Amino acid sequence: MTTAHSPKLSTPPGQGTQPSPPPSMRLRELAFGAACAAALRAVARLGVADALGEQPLPVADLAAAVKAEPKPLRRLLRAVSCYGVFAEQEDGTFAHTEMSRLLREDDPHSLRYITLWCTEAWTWDAWPKLDEAVRTGRNVVEELYGKEFFVYLNEDAPESADVFNRAMTTSSRQSAQEVAALLDLSGASSVADIGGGQGHVVASLLEKYPDMRGTLLDLPRVVENADPRLLPGGALADRVRIVPGDCREDIPVTADVYIIKNILEWDDESTARCLRNVIEAGGPKARVVVIENLVDDTPSMRFSTAMDLLLLLNVGGAKHTTRSMEERLTAAGLVIDEISPVNPYLHAFDCTVPA
Ligand SMILES: C[S@@+](CC[C@H](N)C(=O)[O-])C[C@H]1O[C@@H](n2cnc3c(N)ncnc32)[C@H](O)[C@@H]1O
């Protein structure tokens, strides 16, 4: 062990001193993947990344700052630093790394809420039932909690719903500007974001096009907490309509362009109903832009396939391949005009409702 009082290692532990472990150990490490996820969750919940500034700190100081016991905190930090989240220094202090900084709440690219979301309490109920989901092809959440995932989240797990909304806020804030930069909506006078979360995409598009009107449709509890720019008194409020609703039931919104981003990841019936409602609402010649992560075109298969399995567990859904997305859009009656990358993780399927 490297502490302030023990002989120093020439290179801190877990920092590349070890050769790659043999397959038998690598498999053991993989089987213990839950320990890594739990350790990241604990670090995020304790707020260790926020307590550490630019200077390395002794564990005792960090423990006092996050109200934890120093000895178990050292063990926790040693566990995550094996993965490059914090780095133990030769004098036993801990310093930030590129990854640990992303756990800070104030980092502009913060992944704190994404980390919490991926490890929420319900996920620990659901993962042990993955074999069951693979056998049946159905979600396990309804059997676990007696209701659909988003209904469960909003009715029974408000803290988890809040983490979800914050995680979505982080990731959609980061991608909304890229979506707005990619999409050329000149010639259109209105845009609707279906299942648009808190409305970052619609807000970015209204900022890009000062004469455009917009609509945000999402579940009631979600739009209540829409981006302040869209709410009464906000800079874009007079150009936006907020519609609480269920896009599988009805889309009472007329617009020239419909955006559907990271929604069509649930069961096929829900995807078909949502697309049918968009086509009915927009009518012939409406433009429909579907934006999704694709499992066959991604810089991280590990992340994309993990999300894909989580979607199977919670909504009986899936991340799409280019082909499975094309099939669903075409089956709904849309014509796909173009598929283009928004960023390395997201692709836009630009479609038209035929005349
Ligand atoms: C993965 S998030 C994507 C949010 C947003 N489009 C984005 O890309 O940031 C899925 C969204 O679908 C919404 N949602 C789930 N079921 C819905 C339904 N039946 N009708 C409308 N929105 C729904 C959720 O509330 C959530 O905001």
The ligand as a Gaussian input file, in Angstrom:
#p B3LYP/6-31G(d) Opt

LIG

0 1
 C      -34.322000       9.524000     -23.667000
 S      -35.346000      10.871000     -23.323000
 C      -35.051000      11.939000     -24.696000
 C      -35.441000      13.369000     -24.438000
 C      -35.109000      14.340000     -25.575000
 N      -35.795000      14.014000     -26.795000
 C      -33.607000      14.370000     -25.796000
 O      -33.134000      13.788000     -26.759000
 O      -32.923000      14.946000     -24.966000
 C      -36.940000      10.195000     -23.599000
 C      -38.050000      11.202000     -23.393000
 O      -39.280000      10.589000     -23.776000
 C      -40.268000      11.049000     -22.916000
 N      -41.418000      10.136000     -22.991000
 C      -41.493000       8.868000     -22.539000
 N      -42.695000       8.348000     -22.819000
 C      -43.388000       9.317000     -23.480000
 C      -44.681000       9.376000     -24.034000
 N      -45.494000       8.329000     -23.965000
 N      -45.068000      10.519000     -24.634000
 C      -44.242000      11.581000     -24.712000
 N      -42.983000      11.588000     -24.202000
 C      -42.566000      10.465000     -23.596000
 C      -39.568000      11.064000     -21.573000
 O      -40.266000      11.853000     -20.626000
 C      -38.222000      11.646000     -21.968000
 O      -38.221000      13.041000     -21.907000

